[in-house]
């Protein structure tokens, strides 16, 4: 089922908006248009498909109103849901819950089609290769994401905050009975893959409006702080973008966001308790005590499944973040090593060669998640 969505928070958060405004504190901010200039020549607020878009619901036939929902968040720089359809089907049929495939800002159908155009993005990629000879993993696939994050790394926060706000809006609609196939009393759980785990963890820590007080989060190939992810890949982002992003967030954290008034406002936990959790997931050694204290409170509500040969989100980093530096947090981190060639991007390879092993690995993954959601850990 396809549902239309209008992102009410876009005008308050996205660079280029003339209405950057904190409703809670009645504060206006400048548009940040100059900060976010890049070779794509498109202000974030002007990307209409990121504000009006569709999300998808998969639920078992014969259940007129689902009494539980699992919201699925995808990985960075993804444009199509194809990979997630078997995952959603497995979760929906085995839990009896509705599964929502909800796109993160500027991803999937929320990204302009030209960002996926081989012809147009090849030109952008070539320009990056020519301008930055030391760059690595440049490709037409990651050209748009690399260009945008290299020009203005804070986009990671603003698009994340827009999505955070979208989810609060979505659950508010659900509880008001506005989703015809889902009961207003339905439980809400989260599933995060890769960067989707990062967003999900922040939602769980923040617990806006108490919506996630009893929720469970299953992290797949994720769960670590951003600095312990290694996203340099032709499919995700190039080397320069990744390094610029890490450098910028290191500078912002070490100076308490003094050079970015708007970000400083939203990262002040005394002013924005929920949004302020974002800063605790940027670098492992910053706000470690606060982060680990919060994870102790959430230890029965989070589980992770990570893959031994995953080079983008290494299992040891999921252990470090979720179980804590002293391994005193009882969050389960299941480590698997599937008996066939797999990668972070393609954990369940669609090849006939290893079909039985892939099917078995996929079923193990779904069974692990389902048991967790149904309370049979």
C-alpha positions as CSV (number, residue, x, y, z in Angstrom):
1,X,0.0,0.0,0.0
2,X,1.3,3.4,-0.9
3,X,0.6,6.4,1.3
4,X,1.2,10.1,0.5
5,X,3.0,12.2,3.1
6,X,3.7,15.9,3.5
7,X,6.7,16.8,5.7
8,X,5.4,19.6,7.9
9,X,8.8,20.2,9.5
10,X,10.7,20.8,6.3
11,X,10.3,24.6,6.3
12,X,11.6,24.9,9.8
13,X,14.8,22.8,9.3
14,X,16.1,22.7,5.7
15,X,18.8,25.0,4.5
16,X,17.5,27.4,1.9
17,X,14.1,27.8,3.7
18,X,13.0,31.4,4.4
19,X,11.2,30.1,7.5
20,X,14.0,28.5,9.6
21,X,12.3,28.8,13.0
22,X,12.3,27.0,16.3
23,X,8.6,26.9,17.4
24,X,9.4,25.8,20.9
25,X,11.6,28.8,21.6
26,X,10.1,31.3,19.2
27,X,13.5,31.8,17.5
28,X,14.3,32.7,13.8
29,X,17.5,31.8,12.0
30,X,19.1,32.9,8.7
31,X,18.5,30.7,5.7
32,X,22.0,29.2,5.5
33,X,21.7,29.3,1.7
34,X,25.3,30.3,1.1
35,X,26.6,27.6,3.5
36,X,24.9,24.9,1.4
37,X,26.0,25.9,-2.1
38,X,27.2,23.0,-4.2
39,X,27.6,21.8,-7.8
40,X,24.0,20.4,-7.9
41,X,22.7,24.0,-7.6
42,X,19.6,23.1,-5.7
43,X,18.7,24.5,-2.3
44,X,17.5,21.7,0.0
45,X,14.2,23.4,0.7
46,X,13.5,23.6,-3.1
47,X,13.6,19.8,-3.6
48,X,9.8,19.3,-3.6
49,X,9.9,15.5,-3.8
50,X,11.7,15.5,-0.4
51,X,8.7,17.3,1.1
52,X,5.8,15.6,-0.7
53,X,6.5,11.9,-1.1
54,X,5.2,8.3,-0.6
55,X,5.9,5.7,2.0
56,X,4.8,2.1,1.8
57,X,3.0,-0.3,4.0
58,X,3.3,-4.1,3.8
59,X,0.9,-6.1,5.9
60,X,-0.5,-9.6,6.0
61,X,-3.7,-10.1,4.0
62,X,-6.8,-10.7,6.2
63,X,-5.8,-8.3,8.9
64,X,-8.1,-5.3,8.5
65,X,-6.3,-3.3,11.2
66,X,-2.8,-4.1,12.3
67,X,-2.2,-3.9,16.0
68,X,1.5,-3.5,15.6
69,X,3.9,-1.6,13.2
70,X,7.6,-1.9,12.4
71,X,9.1,1.2,10.7
72,X,12.0,0.2,8.5
73,X,14.8,2.7,7.8
74,X,17.3,2.0,4.9
75,X,21.0,2.8,4.3
76,X,22.8,5.8,3.1
77,X,22.6,6.8,-0.6
78,X,19.9,4.3,-1.4
79,X,17.3,5.0,-4.2
80,X,15.2,1.9,-4.5
81,X,13.3,-0.3,-2.0
82,X,13.8,-3.6,-4.0
83,X,16.4,-5.0,-1.5
84,X,14.1,-4.4,1.4
85,X,10.9,-6.1,0.0
86,X,11.9,-9.6,1.1
87,X,12.9,-8.3,4.5
88,X,9.6,-6.5,4.9
89,X,7.7,-9.5,3.7
90,X,9.5,-11.8,6.1
91,X,8.9,-9.5,9.1
92,X,5.3,-8.8,8.2
93,X,4.3,-12.4,7.7
94,X,6.1,-13.8,10.7
95,X,5.2,-11.1,13.2
96,X,1.7,-10.3,11.9
97,X,2.6,-6.6,12.2
98,X,2.4,-4.0,9.4
99,X,5.8,-3.0,8.1
100,X,6.3,0.6,6.9
101,X,9.1,1.4,4.5
102,X,9.7,5.0,5.3
103,X,12.3,7.0,3.2
104,X,14.9,9.1,5.0
105,X,15.1,12.7,3.7
106,X,16.7,13.0,0.3
107,X,16.7,9.2,-0.3
108,X,14.5,6.8,-2.3
109,X,11.6,8.7,-3.8
110,X,12.6,11.8,-1.8
111,X,15.7,12.3,-4.0
112,X,15.3,14.0,-7.4
113,X,15.6,11.6,-10.3
114,X,18.5,13.5,-11.8
115,X,20.6,12.5,-8.8
116,X,20.4,8.9,-10.1
117,X,21.0,9.9,-13.8
118,X,24.1,8.1,-15.0
119,X,24.7,10.8,-17.6
120,X,24.3,13.9,-15.3
121,X,26.1,12.4,-12.3
122,X,29.0,11.1,-14.4
123,X,29.8,14.7,-15.2
124,X,29.7,15.6,-11.5
125,X,31.9,12.7,-10.6
126,X,34.4,13.6,-13.3
127,X,34.5,17.1,-11.9
128,X,35.2,15.8,-8.4
129,X,38.0,13.6,-9.8
130,X,39.6,16.5,-11.7
131,X,39.3,19.0,-8.8
132,X,40.5,16.6,-6.1
133,X,43.1,14.2,-7.6
134,X,43.7,12.6,-4.2
135,X,40.0,11.6,-4.0
136,X,39.0,7.9,-3.9
137,X,35.9,5.8,-4.7
138,X,34.4,8.6,-6.9
139,X,31.5,7.3,-9.0
140,X,28.3,8.5,-10.6
141,X,26.4,6.5,-8.0
142,X,27.7,8.4,-5.0
143,X,28.3,11.8,-6.8
144,X,25.2,13.5,-5.5
145,X,25.5,12.4,-1.9
146,X,29.3,13.1,-1.9
147,X,28.8,16.6,-3.4
148,X,26.1,17.6,-1.0
149,X,27.9,16.3,2.2
150,X,31.3,17.7,1.1
151,X,29.8,21.1,0.5
152,X,27.8,21.2,3.8
153,X,28.2,18.2,6.2
154,X,25.6,19.6,8.6
155,X,23.1,18.4,6.0
156,X,23.4,15.0,7.8
157,X,21.9,16.6,10.9
158,X,19.2,18.8,9.1
159,X,17.9,16.0,6.9
160,X,18.1,13.7,9.9
161,X,16.1,16.2,12.0
162,X,13.5,16.5,9.2
163,X,13.1,12.7,9.2
164,X,12.9,12.6,13.0
165,X,10.1,15.1,12.8
166,X,8.4,13.2,10.0
167,X,8.3,10.1,12.2
168,X,6.8,12.0,15.1
169,X,4.2,13.4,12.6
170,X,3.5,9.9,11.2
171,X,3.0,8.3,14.7
172,X,0.8,11.3,15.7
173,X,-1.4,10.6,12.6
174,X,-1.4,6.9,13.4
175,X,-2.6,7.5,17.0
176,X,-5.3,9.9,15.7
177,X,-6.7,7.0,13.6
178,X,-5.7,8.5,10.3
179,X,-4.1,5.4,8.9
180,X,-7.0,3.2,7.7
181,X,-5.2,-0.2,7.9
182,X,-3.6,0.3,11.3
183,X,-5.3,0.5,14.7
184,X,-4.7,3.8,16.6
185,X,-3.6,1.7,19.6
186,X,-0.9,-0.2,17.5
187,X,2.5,-0.8,19.0
188,X,5.4,0.9,17.2
189,X,8.8,-0.8,16.7
190,X,11.8,0.2,14.7
191,X,14.2,-1.6,12.3
192,X,17.3,0.2,11.1
193,X,19.9,-0.9,8.5
194,X,23.2,0.9,8.3
195,X,22.6,4.7,8.7
196,X,19.0,3.8,9.4
197,X,20.3,2.2,12.7
198,X,21.9,5.6,13.5
199,X,18.6,7.4,13.0
200,X,16.6,4.7,14.9
201,X,19.0,4.7,17.9
202,X,18.6,8.5,18.2
203,X,14.7,8.1,18.1
204,X,14.9,5.5,20.8
205,X,17.2,7.7,23.0
206,X,15.1,10.8,22.4
207,X,11.7,9.1,22.8
208,X,9.8,12.1,21.5
209,X,6.3,12.5,23.0
210,X,6.9,9.2,24.8
211,X,6.2,7.4,21.5
212,X,9.0,4.8,21.9
213,X,8.7,4.1,25.7
214,X,7.8,0.5,25.0
215,X,9.3,0.1,21.5
216,X,11.9,-2.3,20.3
217,X,14.7,-1.5,17.8
218,X,16.5,-4.1,15.7
219,X,19.7,-2.9,14.2
220,X,21.1,-4.7,11.2
221,X,24.6,-3.9,10.0
222,X,24.7,-0.8,12.3
223,X,24.5,0.5,15.8
224,X,27.8,2.3,16.1
225,X,28.7,6.0,16.3
226,X,29.2,7.8,12.9
227,X,33.0,8.0,13.3
228,X,33.2,4.3,13.7
229,X,31.4,3.7,10.3
230,X,33.5,3.5,7.2
231,X,31.3,4.6,4.3
232,X,33.9,5.3,1.7
233,X,32.6,3.2,-1.2
234,X,31.5,3.7,-4.8
235,X,28.0,3.0,-3.6
236,X,27.9,5.3,-0.6
237,X,30.2,8.3,-0.6
238,X,33.7,9.2,-1.9
239,X,36.8,9.6,0.3
240,X,36.8,13.4,0.3
241,X,33.1,13.6,1.4
242,X,33.6,11.1,4.3
243,X,36.8,12.9,5.5
244,X,35.1,16.4,5.3
245,X,32.1,15.1,7.2
246,X,34.3,13.6,10.0
247,X,36.5,16.6,10.2
248,X,33.5,19.0,10.4
249,X,31.8,17.1,13.1
250,X,35.0,16.8,15.1
251,X,35.5,20.5,14.9
252,X,31.9,21.3,15.9
253,X,32.0,18.9,18.9
254,X,35.4,20.1,20.1
255,X,34.1,23.8,20.0
256,X,30.6,23.0,21.3
257,X,29.1,24.1,17.9
258,X,30.3,27.7,18.5
259,X,30.5,28.4,14.7
260,X,27.0,27.2,13.9
261,X,24.4,29.1,15.9
262,X,21.4,27.0,14.7
263,X,23.1,23.7,15.3
264,X,24.3,24.8,18.7
265,X,20.7,25.7,19.6
266,X,19.3,22.3,18.6
267,X,22.2,20.4,20.2
268,X,21.8,22.1,23.6
269,X,20.2,19.3,25.6
270,X,18.8,21.8,28.1
271,X,16.8,23.4,25.2
272,X,16.2,20.3,23.0
273,X,16.4,17.2,25.1
274,X,15.4,14.9,22.2
275,X,17.4,16.4,19.3
276,X,20.4,16.8,21.6
277,X,21.0,13.0,21.5
278,X,22.3,13.4,17.9
279,X,25.6,14.8,19.2
280,X,26.2,11.7,21.4
281,X,26.2,9.4,18.3
282,X,28.7,11.5,16.2
283,X,32.0,10.5,17.8
284,X,32.7,7.6,20.1
285,X,34.8,9.5,22.6
286,X,32.4,12.5,23.0
287,X,29.5,12.2,25.4
288,X,30.3,8.6,26.0
289,X,29.2,8.6,29.6
290,X,25.8,10.1,28.7
291,X,25.3,7.8,25.7
292,X,26.1,4.7,27.7
293,X,23.9,5.7,30.6
294,X,21.0,6.0,28.2
295,X,21.8,2.6,26.6
296,X,21.7,1.0,30.1
297,X,18.1,2.2,30.3
298,X,17.3,0.8,26.9
299,X,19.2,-2.5,27.1
300,X,16.1,-4.7,26.9
301,X,14.7,-2.7,23.9
302,X,17.6,-2.9,21.4
303,X,19.2,-5.8,19.6
304,X,21.8,-5.8,16.8
305,X,22.8,-8.3,14.2
306,X,26.1,-7.5,12.5
307,X,28.3,-9.4,10.0
308,X,31.9,-10.4,10.6
309,X,33.2,-9.3,7.2
310,X,31.2,-6.1,7.0
311,X,33.9,-3.4,6.3
312,X,31.4,-0.4,6.4
313,X,29.9,-1.1,9.8
314,X,32.5,-3.4,11.6
315,X,31.0,-5.7,14.3
316,X,33.6,-4.6,16.9
317,X,32.3,-1.1,16.7
318,X,28.7,-2.2,17.3
319,X,30.0,-4.0,20.4
320,X,31.9,-0.8,21.5
321,X,29.0,1.5,21.1
322,X,26.0,-0.7,22.2
323,X,27.6,-2.8,24.9
324,X,29.8,0.1,26.1
325,X,33.6,0.5,26.6
326,X,33.5,-1.7,29.7
327,X,31.0,-4.2,28.2
328,X,28.6,-3.5,31.1
329,X,25.5,-2.8,28.9
330,X,23.3,-5.9,28.3
331,X,22.3,-5.1,24.7
332,X,22.5,-8.3,22.6
333,X,24.9,-8.0,19.6
334,X,24.6,-11.1,17.5
335,X,27.6,-11.6,15.2
336,X,27.2,-13.8,12.1
337,X,29.6,-14.8,9.3
338,X,27.5,-16.1,6.3
339,X,29.2,-19.0,4.4
340,X,29.3,-17.1,1.0
341,X,30.7,-13.9,-0.3
342,X,28.7,-11.0,1.1
343,X,29.2,-7.3,1.6
344,X,27.6,-4.5,3.7
345,X,25.7,-3.4,0.6
346,X,24.6,-6.9,-0.4
347,X,24.3,-9.2,2.7
348,X,22.0,-11.6,0.8
349,X,23.5,-11.9,-2.6
350,X,21.0,-12.7,-5.4
351,X,23.1,-15.3,-7.1
352,X,22.2,-18.9,-8.0
353,X,25.6,-20.2,-7.0
354,X,25.1,-20.0,-3.3
355,X,21.3,-19.9,-3.3
356,X,20.7,-22.5,-0.5
357,X,23.2,-20.8,1.8
358,X,21.8,-17.3,1.1
359,X,18.3,-18.5,1.8
360,X,19.4,-20.1,5.1
361,X,21.3,-16.9,6.1
362,X,18.2,-14.7,5.2
363,X,15.9,-17.0,7.3
364,X,18.3,-16.8,10.2
365,X,18.3,-13.0,10.0
366,X,14.5,-12.8,9.8
367,X,14.0,-15.4,12.6
368,X,16.4,-13.4,14.9
369,X,14.5,-10.1,14.3
370,X,11.0,-11.8,14.7
371,X,12.0,-13.5,17.9
372,X,13.2,-10.2,19.3
373,X,10.0,-8.2,18.3
374,X,7.8,-11.0,19.7
375,X,9.7,-11.1,23.0
376,X,11.3,-14.5,22.5
377,X,14.9,-13.3,22.5
